């Protein structure tokens, strides 16, 4: 991820507010080209591109998208 420390801090805060894994938040913001409005839309509506990108950022077997737990084996 080619973001500044400020962007990373904002993405972490965004993820915490939404109880979403940082990797998912990073993937959403990458797909939204760091546009907050578009990121919110992707978070609310979903996108088939988010989860593969998010799991590529981690070795974790589970990530959280709000109240949903997403397992790597289901992606």
N, C-alpha and C positions, 0 to 999 in steps of 0.2 A: 504494500500500500504506500503510495507516494503522497503522504499528507504531512502537514506540519504538526508540531506538538499541540498547537491550539485546536486544529481540526480533530486530532486524536482525542483530546480532552473533551471536546464537544460531542464526539461520537460516543465516547464512554458514558457521558452524562445522559445522552439520548437513549442509549441502551438500558442504563439503570432505571430511568424513568418508566420505560416500557417493559421492564423485567425480561429483557431479551439478551441473549448471548452476544458478547462483543463481536464475535466472528460474523454473526448474522447481521448485526448493525453495520459492520465494515462492508460486507458484501452489498447490502442495500445502498449504502452511500456511494460505493463505487459504481453500481448500476445507475444511480441517479445523478452521476457526475457531481456529487456533493451539493445537490440542490435539496434544501430542507423540505420544501413543499412536495417535490417528487418522491423523496425518501419516505415521507409520511404516507403518501398514497401507496407506495409499494408495500410498506409495512402493513397497512390496512387491507389491501386487496390481494397481496401476495404476488409472486412471480416465480415461474419455473426455473429461472436462472439463479435465484438467491441461494438455495440450499447447496447445490454442487460447489458453488464458489465459496460459501461459508465453510463447508467441511474440508475444502482444499487448504484452508488456513489453519487447521488444527488436527491433532490426532485423537481428539475426543470422540467418543461414540454417541454422545447425546448433546444436543444444543436446545436452547429454549427460545421460542418465538412467542412472547407474551405468556399465556397460560398453557401453551402447547409444548410438549416435549417431542423433539424430532430425533429419531434414531438414524444413525448413519446407514444401517442395513436397509432402511426404507426409502433411501434417496436414490 
